[in-house]
Amino acid sequence: RSSKAPSAELELEHVYGYAGVENNAPNLFYLSSGEVVYYTAALGIVLDKDKLEKRQPCQRFFFGHDDDIKCLAIHPNREWVATGQLGRRPFVCVWDAMTCHQLQKITHPAGMRGVIALGFSQWDGGQHITAVNSDNGHTVMVWRWSKNGGDQAALERAKTVPGWSFGP
């Protein structure tokens, strides 16, 4: 036996399963291409139903998370997706569902435990993301995100909101 790692590599071909059943937030959407986007475990999945019916390779994957994804939101352009995860420092990934490339990662403060619901703003073309956290107070954060910035860019634009008021 060799002490070296084998030369073989694994490549993910297909994911069986759907983790969205146990969640309360919307978790499956149609893209502008007619494909379906959803998640299971720490993986974002884009499924082409036409290729599935023809028994061809039919999934693309987003690998930007390192813990279980708990929510998903679709951008008004129906091509970009936001996914939120659990963790000591939970974060939201905004990614392009056509290429599965990350556009931005927004790390939330320690103590939030996880992002459990997300939504893109509709009135301004999706420039803002609202995130509900699973901390004891279910903190709601509104982020102005940019596909050209990273965590620091989002944190510099973040503003504290002293309170919310809902009424008729």
N, CA and C atoms as a LAMMPS dump frame, in Angstrom:
ITEM: TIMESTEP
0
ITEM: NUMBER OF ATOMS
504
ITEM: BOX BOUNDS ff ff ff
-5.0000000000000000e+02 5.0000000000000000e+02
-5.0000000000000000e+02 5.0000000000000000e+02
-5.0000000000000000e+02 5.0000000000000000e+02
ITEM: ATOMS id mol type element x y z
1 1 1 N 0.826 -1.19 0
2 1 2 C 0 0 0
3 1 3 C 0.864 1.244 0
4 2 1 N 0.384 2.224 -0.717
5 2 2 C 1.102 3.479 -0.816
6 2 3 C 0.63 4.449 0.259
7 3 1 N 1.518 5.294 0.693
8 3 2 C 1.129 6.322 1.662
9 3 3 C 0.613 7.576 0.959
10 4 1 N 0.621 7.553 -0.369
11 4 2 C 0.144 8.69 -1.141
12 4 3 C -1.349 8.569 -1.424
13 5 1 N -1.987 9.706 -1.611
14 5 2 C -3.413 9.718 -1.961
15 5 3 C -3.608 9.087 -3.34
16 6 1 N -4.723 8.424 -3.561
17 6 2 C -4.956 7.829 -4.88
18 6 3 C -5.076 8.91 -5.95
19 7 1 N -4.785 8.539 -7.173
20 7 2 C -4.843 9.516 -8.267
21 7 3 C -6.275 9.73 -8.756
22 8 1 N -7.194 8.899 -8.327
23 8 2 C -8.586 9.02 -8.764
24 8 3 C -9.276 10.193 -8.066
25 9 1 N -10.255 10.773 -8.732
26 9 2 C -11.058 11.85 -8.161
27 9 3 C -12.531 11.507 -8.313
28 10 1 N -13.346 12.055 -7.429
29 10 2 C -14.789 11.866 -7.517
30 10 3 C -15.43 13.096 -8.144
31 11 1 N -16.466 12.872 -8.903
32 11 2 C -17.219 13.966 -9.489
33 11 3 C -18.702 13.716 -9.243
34 12 1 N -19.377 14.715 -8.693
35 12 2 C -20.797 14.591 -8.415
36 12 3 C -21.579 14.609 -9.718
37 13 1 N -22.388 13.588 -9.942
38 13 2 C -23.179 13.504 -11.167
39 13 3 C -24.65 13.81 -10.938
40 14 1 N -25.21 13.298 -9.839
41 14 2 C -26.64 13.457 -9.612
42 14 3 C -26.928 13.403 -8.113
43 15 1 N -27.852 14.219 -7.682
44 15 2 C -28.275 14.235 -6.288
45 15 3 C -29.712 13.747 -6.22
46 16 1 N -29.946 12.772 -5.368
47 16 2 C -31.287 12.278 -5.111
48 16 3 C -31.711 12.823 -3.759
49 17 1 N -32.858 13.452 -3.699
50 17 2 C -33.345 13.969 -2.434
51 17 3 C -33.776 15.413 -2.542
52 18 1 N -34.518 15.825 -1.523
53 18 2 C -35.062 17.176 -1.461
54 18 3 C -35.243 17.513 0.003
55 19 1 N -34.505 18.495 0.494
56 19 2 C -34.538 18.83 1.913
57 19 3 C -35.597 19.865 2.247
58 20 1 N -36.291 20.378 1.275
59 20 2 C -37.218 21.469 1.51
60 20 3 C -38.485 21.114 2.245
61 21 1 N -38.817 19.835 2.343
62 21 2 C -40.073 19.42 2.972
63 21 3 C -40.131 19.838 4.437
64 22 1 N -38.998 19.839 5.129
65 22 2 C -38.986 20.149 6.554
66 22 3 C -38.922 21.641 6.851
67 23 1 N -38.873 22.482 5.848
68 23 2 C -38.748 23.922 6.036
69 23 3 C -40.071 24.634 5.782
70 24 1 N -40.213 25.794 6.419
71 24 2 C -41.433 26.58 6.255
72 24 3 C -41.298 27.647 5.173
73 25 1 N -40.084 28.031 4.844
74 25 2 C -39.861 29.081 3.852
75 25 3 C -39.99 28.495 2.444
76 26 1 N -40.358 29.31 1.456
77 26 2 C -40.373 28.819 0.07
78 26 3 C -38.993 28.265 -0.286
79 27 1 N -38.955 27.155 -1.01
80 27 2 C -37.676 26.489 -1.203
81 27 3 C -37.505 25.814 -2.559
82 28 1 N -38.378 26.104 -3.51
83 28 2 C -38.261 25.551 -4.853
84 28 3 C -38.875 26.559 -5.817
85 29 1 N -38.114 26.923 -6.866
86 29 2 C -38.574 27.941 -7.8
87 29 3 C -38.245 27.542 -9.231
88 30 1 N -39.033 28.055 -10.17
89 30 2 C -38.714 27.942 -11.588
90 30 3 C -37.856 29.126 -11.993
91 31 1 N -36.826 28.872 -12.791
92 31 2 C -35.97 29.916 -13.333
93 31 3 C -36.527 30.403 -14.666
94 32 1 N -35.977 31.484 -15.19
95 32 2 C -36.419 32.004 -16.481
96 32 3 C -36.176 30.993 -17.606
97 33 1 N -35.228 30.085 -17.41
98 33 2 C -34.908 29.06 -18.404
99 33 3 C -35.89 27.887 -18.387
100 34 1 N -36.795 27.85 -17.397
101 34 2 C -37.71 26.725 -17.248
102 34 3 C -37.16 25.636 -16.343
103 35 1 N -35.902 25.787 -15.914
104 35 2 C -35.309 24.825 -14.987
105 35 3 C -35.836 25.081 -13.574
106 36 1 N -35.598 24.134 -12.693
107 36 2 C -36.038 24.224 -11.306
108 36 3 C -34.802 24.369 -10.419
109 37 1 N -34.874 25.261 -9.431
110 37 2 C -33.788 25.406 -8.468
111 37 3 C -34.319 25.062 -7.085
112 38 1 N -33.519 24.286 -6.333
113 38 2 C -33.865 23.875 -4.976
114 38 3 C -32.573 23.518 -4.254
115 39 1 N -32.665 22.965 -3.053
116 39 2 C -31.463 22.592 -2.304
117 39 3 C -31.695 21.306 -1.537
118 40 1 N -30.599 20.695 -1.181
119 40 2 C -30.598 19.589 -0.234
120 40 3 C -29.248 19.606 0.47
121 41 1 N -29.262 19.405 1.772
122 41 2 C -28.053 19.485 2.605
123 41 3 C -27.382 20.843 2.374
124 42 1 N -26.113 20.861 1.971
125 42 2 C -25.379 22.113 1.763
126 42 3 C -25.173 22.403 0.287
127 43 1 N -26.065 21.926 -0.541
128 43 2 C -25.878 21.988 -1.983
129 43 3 C -27.067 22.647 -2.673
130 44 1 N -26.798 23.667 -3.49
131 44 2 C -27.822 24.242 -4.353
132 44 3 C -27.883 23.425 -5.64
133 45 1 N -29.086 23.144 -6.117
134 45 2 C -29.249 22.263 -7.279
135 45 3 C -30.136 22.946 -8.312
136 46 1 N -29.701 22.9 -9.57
137 46 2 C -30.49 23.369 -10.699
138 46 3 C -30.798 22.141 -11.544
139 47 1 N -32.094 21.877 -11.751
140 47 2 C -32.54 20.675 -12.451
141 47 3 C -33.218 21.044 -13.764
142 48 1 N -32.76 20.434 -14.845
143 48 2 C -33.372 20.588 -16.162
144 48 3 C -34.315 19.405 -16.377
145 49 1 N -35.604 19.651 -16.275
146 49 2 C -36.594 18.555 -16.363
147 49 3 C -36.594 17.876 -17.727
148 50 1 N -36.358 18.64 -18.794
149 50 2 C -36.348 18.039 -20.128
150 50 3 C -35.228 17.014 -20.263
151 51 1 N -34.038 17.348 -19.757
152 51 2 C -32.925 16.398 -19.806
153 51 3 C -33.181 15.201 -18.892
154 52 1 N -33.852 15.43 -17.778
155 52 2 C -34.185 14.334 -16.873
156 52 3 C -35.072 13.309 -17.575
157 53 1 N -36.079 13.793 -18.289
158 53 2 C -36.982 12.888 -19.005
159 53 3 C -36.266 12.104 -20.102
160 54 1 N -35.204 12.684 -20.664
161 54 2 C -34.432 12.011 -21.714
162 54 3 C -33.304 11.161 -21.128
163 55 1 N -33.238 11.11 -19.789
164 55 2 C -32.209 10.356 -19.07
165 55 3 C -30.793 10.823 -19.405
166 56 1 N -30.641 12.139 -19.55
167 56 2 C -29.346 12.768 -19.781
168 56 3 C -28.893 13.44 -18.481
169 57 1 N -27.606 13.752 -18.34
170 57 2 C -27.176 14.525 -17.163
171 57 3 C -27.998 15.812 -17.082
172 58 1 N -28.629 16.028 -15.946
173 58 2 C -29.652 17.075 -15.877
174 58 3 C -29.507 18.032 -14.705
175 59 1 N -28.424 17.933 -13.931
176 59 2 C -28.277 18.803 -12.77
177 59 3 C -26.97 19.588 -12.818
178 60 1 N -27.028 20.823 -12.296
179 60 2 C -25.849 21.637 -12.023
180 60 3 C -25.862 21.92 -10.526
181 61 1 N -24.679 22.199 -9.964
182 61 2 C -24.574 22.316 -8.512
183 61 3 C -23.847 23.582 -8.093
184 62 1 N -24.347 24.17 -6.989
185 62 2 C -23.671 25.289 -6.34
186 62 3 C -23.074 24.767 -5.044
187 63 1 N -21.742 24.877 -4.913
188 63 2 C -21.011 24.31 -3.778
189 63 3 C -20.562 25.354 -2.76
190 64 1 N -21.197 26.512 -2.662
191 64 2 C -20.709 27.606 -1.83
192 64 3 C -20.985 27.499 -0.344
193 65 1 N -21.722 26.491 0.102
194 65 2 C -22.071 26.385 1.532
195 65 3 C -21.248 25.312 2.225
196 66 1 N -21.086 25.482 3.553
197 66 2 C -20.366 24.486 4.337
198 66 3 C -21.218 23.917 5.477
199 67 1 N -22.502 24.258 5.492
200 67 2 C -23.452 23.702 6.46
201 67 3 C -24.813 23.63 5.765
202 68 1 N -25.789 23.053 6.43
203 68 2 C -27.097 22.843 5.806
204 68 3 C -27.764 24.152 5.394
205 69 1 N -28.264 24.171 4.17
206 69 2 C -29.053 25.29 3.664
207 69 3 C -30.459 25.149 4.242
208 70 1 N -31.042 26.264 4.685
209 70 2 C -32.376 26.238 5.273
210 70 3 C -33.395 27.083 4.523
211 71 1 N -32.964 27.876 3.538
212 71 2 C -33.918 28.707 2.806
213 71 3 C -33.332 29.119 1.464
214 72 1 N -34.239 29.533 0.595
215 72 2 C -33.859 29.918 -0.764
216 72 3 C -34.807 31.013 -1.236
217 73 1 N -34.284 31.965 -1.992
218 73 2 C -35.11 33.022 -2.58
219 73 3 C -34.662 33.227 -4.02
220 74 1 N -35.582 33.677 -4.852
221 74 2 C -35.288 33.908 -6.265
222 74 3 C -35.308 35.413 -6.539
223 75 1 N -34.329 35.901 -7.264
224 75 2 C -34.224 37.306 -7.651
225 75 3 C -35.312 37.619 -8.681
226 76 1 N -35.769 38.855 -8.789
227 76 2 C -36.784 39.195 -9.797
228 76 3 C -36.392 38.847 -11.237
229 77 1 N -35.092 38.772 -11.546
230 77 2 C -34.687 38.394 -12.901
231 77 3 C -34.812 36.89 -13.153
232 78 1 N -35.141 36.134 -12.118
233 78 2 C -35.344 34.681 -12.162
234 78 3 C -34.109 33.927 -12.674
235 79 1 N -32.925 34.54 -12.503
236 79 2 C -31.666 33.879 -12.847
237 79 3 C -30.719 33.813 -11.661
238 80 1 N -30.9 34.681 -10.678
239 80 2 C -30.046 34.705 -9.499
240 80 3 C -30.825 34.157 -8.317
241 81 1 N -30.092 33.522 -7.417
242 81 2 C -30.69 32.836 -6.277
243 81 3 C -29.916 33.219 -5.019
244 82 1 N -30.616 33.306 -3.894
245 82 2 C -29.972 33.477 -2.592
246 82 3 C -30.304 32.259 -1.746
247 83 1 N -29.299 31.722 -1.068
248 83 2 C -29.498 30.592 -0.159
249 83 3 C -28.874 30.949 1.182
250 84 1 N -29.548 30.568 2.266
251 84 2 C -29.067 30.852 3.618
252 84 3 C -28.832 29.57 4.377
253 85 1 N -27.827 29.576 5.232
254 85 2 C -27.438 28.35 5.918
255 85 3 C -27.37 28.506 7.425
256 86 1 N -27.231 27.385 8.1
257 86 2 C -26.997 27.308 9.535
258 86 3 C -25.514 27.531 9.811
259 87 1 N -25.157 27.666 11.101
260 87 2 C -23.745 27.714 11.468
261 87 3 C -23.44 28.723 12.551
262 88 1 N -22.208 28.634 13.087
263 88 2 C -21.772 29.585 14.109
264 88 3 C -21.734 30.999 13.557
265 89 1 N -21.318 31.142 12.313
266 89 2 C -21.371 32.417 11.59
267 89 3 C -22.152 32.151 10.314
268 90 1 N -23.482 32.111 10.387
269 90 2 C -24.275 31.786 9.198
270 90 3 C -24.071 32.828 8.111
271 91 1 N -24.311 32.417 6.888
272 91 2 C -24.177 33.361 5.786
273 91 3 C -25.2 33.08 4.7
274 92 1 N -25.337 34.084 3.844
275 92 2 C -26.203 34.02 2.67
276 92 3 C -25.294 34.05 1.45
277 93 1 N -25.529 33.163 0.517
278 93 2 C -24.828 33.205 -0.771
279 93 3 C -25.819 33.648 -1.833
280 94 1 N -25.416 34.614 -2.627
281 94 2 C -26.187 34.994 -3.811
282 94 3 C -25.406 34.436 -4.981
283 95 1 N -26.073 33.659 -5.817
284 95 2 C -25.375 32.993 -6.906
285 95 3 C -26.19 32.972 -8.182
286 96 1 N -25.488 32.851 -9.285
287 96 2 C -26.087 32.815 -10.61
288 96 3 C -26.475 31.368 -10.909
289 97 1 N -27.758 31.11 -11.067
290 97 2 C -28.229 29.735 -11.285
291 97 3 C -27.868 29.209 -12.67
292 98 1 N -27.562 30.1 -13.598
293 98 2 C -27.195 29.653 -14.946
294 98 3 C -25.773 29.09 -14.968
295 99 1 N -24.865 29.715 -14.197
296 99 2 C -23.464 29.295 -14.179
297 99 3 C -23.064 28.6 -12.876
298 100 1 N -23.884 28.731 -11.845
299 100 2 C -23.59 28.231 -10.49
300 100 3 C -22.359 28.9 -9.881
301 101 1 N -22.099 30.143 -10.259
302 101 2 C -21.011 30.919 -9.686
303 101 3 C -21.566 31.887 -8.649
304 102 1 N -20.823 32.038 -7.555
305 102 2 C -21.229 32.933 -6.479
306 102 3 C -21.065 34.381 -6.898
307 103 1 N -22.089 35.192 -6.611
308 103 2 C -22.04 36.628 -6.877
309 103 3 C -21.651 37.391 -5.62
310 104 1 N -22.139 36.93 -4.457
311 104 2 C -21.789 37.564 -3.186
312 104 3 C -22.055 36.606 -2.034
313 105 1 N -21.255 36.765 -0.997
314 105 2 C -21.437 36.031 0.259
315 105 3 C -21.595 37.065 1.36
316 106 1 N -22.685 36.976 2.114
317 106 2 C -22.957 37.923 3.195
318 106 3 C -22.964 37.151 4.51
319 107 1 N -21.908 37.341 5.301
320 107 2 C -21.775 36.644 6.579
321 107 3 C -22.521 37.417 7.654
322 108 1 N -23.325 36.712 8.428
323 108 2 C -24.091 37.33 9.501
324 108 3 C -23.296 37.296 10.803
325 109 1 N -23.619 38.16 11.748
326 109 2 C -22.878 38.193 13.014
327 109 3 C -22.985 36.883 13.784
328 110 1 N -21.984 36.625 14.603
329 110 2 C -22.001 35.438 15.46
330 110 3 C -23.23 35.494 16.365
331 111 1 N -23.777 34.336 16.679
332 111 2 C -24.938 34.25 17.554
333 111 3 C -26.264 34.156 16.822
334 112 1 N -26.269 34.337 15.526
335 112 2 C -27.518 34.272 14.76
336 112 3 C -27.982 32.823 14.549
337 113 1 N -27.088 31.87 14.605
338 113 2 C -27.34 30.418 14.496
339 113 3 C -27.743 29.939 13.11
340 114 1 N -28.408 30.748 12.338
341 114 2 C -28.8 30.307 11.008
342 114 3 C -29.745 31.293 10.344
343 115 1 N -29.767 31.244 9.032
344 115 2 C -30.695 32.052 8.242
345 115 3 C -31.834 31.126 7.849
346 116 1 N -33.064 31.472 8.249
347 116 2 C -34.194 30.558 8.046
348 116 3 C -35.221 31.04 7.023
349 117 1 N -35.092 32.28 6.574
350 117 2 C -35.993 32.781 5.526
351 117 3 C -35.305 33.937 4.808
352 118 1 N -35.516 34.007 3.496
353 118 2 C -34.914 35.042 2.662
354 118 3 C -35.932 35.586 1.681
355 119 1 N -35.714 36.813 1.245
356 119 2 C -36.529 37.372 0.184
357 119 3 C -35.829 38.54 -0.477
358 120 1 N -35.861 38.59 -1.803
359 120 2 C -35.344 39.737 -2.547
360 120 3 C -36.427 40.801 -2.607
361 121 1 N -36.003 42.063 -2.59
362 121 2 C -36.956 43.159 -2.769
363 121 3 C -37.475 43.13 -4.197
364 122 1 N -38.725 43.504 -4.371
365 122 2 C -39.337 43.53 -5.696
366 122 3 C -39.4 44.951 -6.253
367 123 1 N -39.567 45.947 -5.394
368 123 2 C -39.792 47.318 -5.822
369 123 3 C -38.569 47.971 -6.458
370 124 1 N -37.365 47.481 -6.156
371 124 2 C -36.149 48.107 -6.688
372 124 3 C -35.343 47.147 -7.554
373 125 1 N -35.977 46.11 -8.057
374 125 2 C -35.278 45.173 -8.927
375 125 3 C -34.38 44.201 -8.213
376 126 1 N -34.631 43.957 -6.928
377 126 2 C -33.87 42.952 -6.193
378 126 3 C -32.551 43.427 -5.624
379 127 1 N -32.407 44.732 -5.361
380 127 2 C -31.156 45.253 -4.812
381 127 3 C -31.002 44.968 -3.319
382 128 1 N -32.086 44.602 -2.654
383 128 2 C -32.039 44.319 -1.228
384 128 3 C -32.449 42.873 -0.959
385 129 1 N -31.875 42.317 0.092
386 129 2 C -32.245 40.975 0.557
387 129 3 C -32.663 41.109 2.012
388 130 1 N -33.802 40.535 2.35
389 130 2 C -34.236 40.461 3.741
390 130 3 C -33.965 39.053 4.23
391 131 1 N -33.327 38.953 5.402
392 131 2 C -32.979 37.657 5.982
393 131 3 C -33.534 37.575 7.394
394 132 1 N -34.205 36.478 7.709
395 132 2 C -34.689 36.206 9.063
396 132 3 C -33.76 35.168 9.661
397 133 1 N -33.253 35.452 10.867
398 133 2 C -32.301 34.568 11.524
399 133 3 C -32.981 33.71 12.581
400 134 1 N -32.307 32.65 12.997
401 134 2 C -32.887 31.723 13.97
402 134 3 C -32.38 31.977 15.387
403 135 1 N -31.884 33.183 15.666
404 135 2 C -31.521 33.526 17.032
405 135 3 C -32.8 33.658 17.866
406 136 1 N -32.668 33.843 19.162
407 136 2 C -33.847 33.893 20.031
408 136 3 C -34.816 35.004 19.643
409 137 1 N -34.316 36.122 19.157
410 137 2 C -35.175 37.241 18.772
411 137 3 C -35.633 37.194 17.327
412 138 1 N -35.241 36.158 16.593
413 138 2 C -35.55 36.056 15.153
414 138 3 C -35.235 37.376 14.451
415 139 1 N -33.999 37.792 14.582
416 139 2 C -33.533 39.048 14.025
417 139 3 C -33.758 39.099 12.52
418 140 1 N -34.281 40.23 12.06
419 140 2 C -34.492 40.455 10.632
420 140 3 C -33.429 41.442 10.162
421 141 1 N -32.716 41.072 9.115
422 141 2 C -31.684 41.941 8.555
423 141 3 C -32.039 42.25 7.104
424 142 1 N -31.853 43.508 6.732
425 142 2 C -32.065 43.921 5.346
426 142 3 C -30.709 44.349 4.807
427 143 1 N -30.265 43.666 3.751
428 143 2 C -28.952 43.921 3.165
429 143 3 C -29.119 44.523 1.777
430 144 1 N -28.305 45.521 1.476
431 144 2 C -28.191 45.994 0.107
432 144 3 C -26.971 45.293 -0.454
433 145 1 N -27.175 44.416 -1.361
434 145 2 C -26.093 43.572 -1.862
435 145 3 C -25.649 44.054 -3.235
436 146 1 N -24.487 43.574 -3.651
437 146 2 C -23.944 43.914 -4.96
438 146 3 C -23.194 42.707 -5.483
439 147 1 N -23.389 42.391 -6.749
440 147 2 C -22.671 41.24 -7.295
441 147 3 C -21.195 41.534 -7.471
442 148 1 N -20.779 42.767 -7.23
443 148 2 C -19.379 43.14 -7.379
444 148 3 C -18.644 43.235 -6.051
445 149 1 N -19.311 42.917 -4.939
446 149 2 C -18.661 43.078 -3.648
447 149 3 C -18.65 41.795 -2.854
448 150 1 N -17.865 41.769 -1.816
449 150 2 C -17.804 40.631 -0.92
450 150 3 C -18.45 40.974 0.392
451 151 1 N -18.11 40.212 1.445
452 151 2 C -18.663 40.456 2.778
453 151 3 C -18.457 41.902 3.208
454 152 1 N -17.242 42.403 3.047
455 152 2 C -16.93 43.732 3.543
456 152 3 C -17.771 44.79 2.842
457 153 1 N -17.984 44.63 1.546
458 153 2 C -18.799 45.597 0.81
459 153 3 C -20.217 45.632 1.368
460 154 1 N -20.774 44.476 1.693
461 154 2 C -22.123 44.43 2.25
462 154 3 C -22.162 45.037 3.642
463 155 1 N -21.173 44.729 4.477
464 155 2 C -21.157 45.239 5.838
465 155 3 C -20.988 46.755 5.863
466 156 1 N -20.22 47.313 4.942
467 156 2 C -20.038 48.762 4.893
468 156 3 C -21.329 49.476 4.517
469 157 1 N -22.187 48.811 3.746
470 157 2 C -23.443 49.438 3.332
471 157 3 C -24.582 49.159 4.313
472 158 1 N -24.368 48.248 5.268
473 158 2 C -25.43 47.871 6.197
474 158 3 C -25.76 49.037 7.117
475 159 1 N -27.031 49.21 7.413
476 159 2 C -27.476 50.257 8.319
477 159 3 C -28.342 49.624 9.398
478 160 1 N -28.195 50.105 10.622
479 160 2 C -29.008 49.607 11.722
480 160 3 C -30.408 50.202 11.622
481 161 1 N -31.403 49.36 11.781
482 161 2 C -32.794 49.81 11.774
483 161 3 C -33.313 49.654 13.189
484 162 1 N -33.729 50.751 13.858
485 162 2 C -34.093 50.677 15.279
486 162 3 C -35.348 49.862 15.559
487 163 1 N -36.245 49.709 14.623
488 163 2 C -37.457 48.942 14.892
489 163 3 C -38.343 48.903 13.68
490 164 1 N -39.296 48 13.709
491 164 2 C -40.249 47.848 12.615
492 164 3 C -41.637 48.071 13.143
493 165 1 N -42.468 48.601 12.322
494 165 2 C -43.855 48.798 12.695
495 165 3 C -44.738 48.34 11.546
496 166 1 N -45.635 47.431 11.838
497 166 2 C -46.551 46.94 10.826
498 166 3 C -47.966 47.357 11.219
499 167 1 N -48.718 47.755 10.263
500 167 2 C -50.08 48.169 10.571
501 167 3 C -50.943 48.139 9.331
502 168 1 N -52.213 48.475 9.476
503 168 2 C -53.122 48.451 8.344
504 168 3 C -52.784 49.52 7.306
